[in-house]
């Protein structure tokens, strides 16, 4: 499995799952959430962005089913690739995989919550359907 290259800007996003938190950069000046991780705010241009925990809840914005292995020998031949819009802010979307979800259940607007897939020192955020309590 290819893992992301971790640097100071994205480290919190890829490792926050170790403590069970989805960490997204947020501007200290205007309080806008910023993702993908960059060292500046796309809303106000501020340079003081810091990773903060989000609820890890959102909805499937859009998705596609992948039926081909991306890497030779990869046995996970089917993946649900999705953009999940997080509850914290309209337009705050994370590119991810949907797991533990039947194909028939998939739909845009499906309520989901974060989980983490640990590979080495990386905690990949994936999302699963929210179950009613």
C-alpha positions as CSV (number, residue, x, y, z in Angstrom):
1,X,0.0,0.0,0.0
2,X,1.3,3.4,-0.9
3,X,1.3,5.8,2.1
4,X,1.2,9.6,2.0
5,X,4.3,11.5,2.4
6,X,4.1,13.2,5.8
7,X,5.3,16.7,6.4
8,X,4.7,19.5,9.0
9,X,1.6,20.7,7.2
10,X,-0.2,17.4,7.0
11,X,1.2,15.4,9.9
12,X,-1.8,16.0,12.2
13,X,-4.3,14.8,9.6
14,X,-2.4,11.5,8.9
15,X,-1.6,10.7,12.5
16,X,-4.5,12.2,14.6
17,X,-6.3,8.8,14.4
18,X,-3.7,7.4,16.8
19,X,-5.6,9.2,19.5
20,X,-9.0,8.7,17.8
21,X,-9.3,12.3,16.4
22,X,-9.8,13.5,12.9
23,X,-7.6,16.7,12.9
24,X,-8.3,19.4,10.3
25,X,-6.3,22.7,9.9
26,X,-8.2,25.8,11.1
27,X,-7.4,29.4,10.7
28,X,-6.7,31.1,14.0
29,X,-7.8,34.5,12.6
30,X,-11.1,33.9,10.8
31,X,-11.8,30.3,12.2
32,X,-12.3,28.8,8.7
33,X,-11.5,25.1,8.4
34,X,-8.8,24.5,5.7
35,X,-8.5,21.2,3.9
36,X,-6.5,19.7,2.2
37,X,-3.8,20.7,4.7
38,X,-1.9,23.8,3.5
39,X,0.0,26.3,5.7
40,X,-2.3,29.3,4.9
41,X,-6.0,30.1,5.0
42,X,-7.8,30.0,1.7
43,X,-10.5,32.4,3.0
44,X,-8.5,35.2,4.5
45,X,-4.9,34.4,3.6
46,X,-3.8,34.1,7.2
47,X,-0.7,32.1,8.0
48,X,-1.7,30.9,11.4
49,X,-3.4,27.6,10.7
50,X,-3.4,24.9,13.3
51,X,-4.8,21.4,13.4
52,X,-8.0,21.0,15.6
53,X,-10.2,18.0,16.2
54,X,-13.5,17.9,14.3
55,X,-16.5,15.7,15.1
56,X,-15.7,13.1,12.5
57,X,-19.3,13.2,11.3
58,X,-20.6,14.2,7.9
59,X,-22.4,13.1,4.8
60,X,-21.3,11.5,1.5
61,X,-21.2,14.3,-1.0
62,X,-20.4,12.1,-4.0
63,X,-18.8,8.7,-4.5
64,X,-17.7,6.2,-7.1
65,X,-17.0,2.5,-7.0
66,X,-13.6,1.3,-8.1
67,X,-13.4,-2.3,-9.4
68,X,-9.7,-2.4,-10.4
69,X,-6.6,-2.8,-8.3
70,X,-4.5,0.3,-8.3
71,X,-1.3,-1.5,-7.4
72,X,-0.2,-5.0,-8.5
73,X,-1.0,-7.5,-5.8
74,X,-3.5,-5.2,-4.1
75,X,-6.3,-7.6,-2.9
76,X,-8.6,-4.7,-2.1
77,X,-10.0,-4.7,-5.7
78,X,-13.2,-2.8,-4.8
79,X,-13.1,0.5,-3.0
80,X,-15.7,3.1,-2.5
81,X,-14.0,6.4,-3.1
82,X,-15.9,9.3,-1.8
83,X,-15.9,13.0,-0.9
84,X,-17.4,13.4,2.6
85,X,-18.6,16.8,3.6
86,X,-17.9,17.3,7.3
87,X,-20.6,18.7,9.6
88,X,-18.3,21.6,10.8
89,X,-18.5,23.7,7.6
90,X,-20.3,23.7,4.2
91,X,-17.7,22.8,1.6
92,X,-15.3,21.2,4.0
93,X,-14.7,17.9,2.2
94,X,-12.4,15.0,2.7
95,X,-11.4,12.5,0.0
96,X,-11.7,9.1,1.6
97,X,-12.9,5.5,1.4
98,X,-16.3,4.4,2.6
99,X,-16.1,1.1,4.5
100,X,-18.5,-1.4,6.1
101,X,-21.3,-0.3,3.7
102,X,-23.4,-2.4,1.3
103,X,-23.5,-1.1,-2.2
104,X,-27.3,-0.9,-2.0
105,X,-27.0,1.4,1.0
106,X,-24.6,3.9,-0.7
107,X,-26.1,7.2,-1.7
108,X,-25.2,10.9,-1.8
109,X,-26.3,12.4,1.6
110,X,-25.6,9.2,3.5
111,X,-24.7,10.1,7.1
112,X,-21.2,8.8,8.0
113,X,-18.6,8.9,10.8
114,X,-14.9,8.6,10.8
115,X,-12.9,5.5,11.6
116,X,-9.2,4.9,11.1
117,X,-7.2,2.3,9.2
118,X,-3.7,2.0,10.8
119,X,-0.8,1.3,8.5
120,X,2.6,1.6,10.0
121,X,2.6,5.1,11.7
122,X,-0.2,6.5,9.5
123,X,-3.9,6.4,10.5
124,X,-5.9,6.7,7.3
125,X,-9.3,8.3,7.9
126,X,-12.1,6.2,6.4
127,X,-15.8,6.6,6.9
128,X,-18.6,4.2,7.7
129,X,-22.4,4.7,7.8
130,X,-23.7,6.1,11.0
131,X,-26.0,3.6,12.7
132,X,-29.1,4.7,14.5
133,X,-28.9,4.2,18.2
